[in-house]
Amino acid sequence: MASNETTKDPQAKNYQAQQNSEPEVETVYAEIDTEPESSEFMKKAYSWLDLARGKFAELSPGGKVVVAIVGIWAGVTSLNMVLHLVSSLITVGILGVILYFAYQKLIVGTRGE
């Protein structure tokens, strides 16, 4: 009779349903965590990185210095290019705002008078 009362009890049913759904939740999390495209890309990226490390390790000390200098130069050049692009966009934005307000004040303002 006590077992009949627990099956009629809504809290007991909710507890049993929660216990039954836990493996389903774990399956959903497992499906979300596995991304085959990204894992293939990561494997390829790691293989390229290992290849580059191997080639770099085979270089002479002078060659390592040259590669480091070229890498630093390429990084600074790329950063410089991005900063110039950002400053140009900011300048164009400010110029656009100034021209808009000048247009509103000079052209549209004279028509209203």
N, C-alpha and C positions, 0 to 999 in steps of 0.2 A: 504494500500500500504506500510505503514511503517512496518507492520508485515511481509510482503513478503521480504522486504529488510533485516530484521534481520535474517530470516531463511536462506537467501542466503549468509549472511555474515559468513565467516569461523570462525571468532573469537566468534561469538554468538553460533555457533554449538559446538565449543570446550568448551565454558562455560557450555552449556547445558549438554554435555557429561560428563564434570567433576562433575556437580551437580548430575547427575544420577549415577556416579560411586562411590561417597562417601559412600553410604550405603554398597556397595560391599567391599570396602576397610575396613570398620569397621567390617564386617563379617569375613574377612580374618584375621584381627588382633585378633578378638575374638576366632577364631579357633586355632590360634597360641598360644594364652595365656592359653588356657585350655589344660592341660596335665593330663589325667585321671590316668595314672600310678603313676606319681609323687605325685599327691594329695592323692591317696590311701596310698602310702608309708609314706607320711607326717602325715596322720591321725594315722597310726599305730605307727610311731615313737613318736608322741605326746602322744599317749595313754600309751606307755611304759615309757616315761619320767614322766608322771603323776603318774603312778604306782610306779616308783622308788622314786619320791618325797614323795608320801604317806608313803611308807615303811620307808624312811629315817626320816620323821617327827615323826614316831611312836617310833624310837629308843631312848634309854636313852642317856644322855649327854656323858657318857663314850663310848657307842656304836658309837655315831656320831664321836668322836675323833678317834676311831679305824678305822672306814670307811674312814675318811679323810686321815689318815696316810697310809692306804693300797692304796688308790687312788693316792696319791702323789708318793708313792713308785713305783706303776705300771707305772705311767707316766714317771718318771725319768728313769726307767729301759727300757721302750720302746724307749725313746729318745736316751739313751746310745747305744742301739742296732743299731738304724738307723745310728748314727754317726760312730760307728765302721764299719758298712757296707760301708758307703761312704768313710771313710779313707782307707779301704782295696781296694776299687775299684780305688781310686786315686793312691795308691801304685802300684797296678798291672799295671795300665796304664803307669806310669812313668817307671817301670821296662821293660815293653814291648817296649817303645820308645828307651830306652838305649840299649836293646838287638838288636833291629832292626838296629840301627846305628852301633853297634859293628859288627854285621853280615855283613853289607854293607862295612865297612871299612876293616875288617880282611879277610873274606871269599871271597866276590865278588871282592874286591880290589886286592887280590893276583892272581886271575885268569886272570885279565886284563893285568898283567905285563908280 
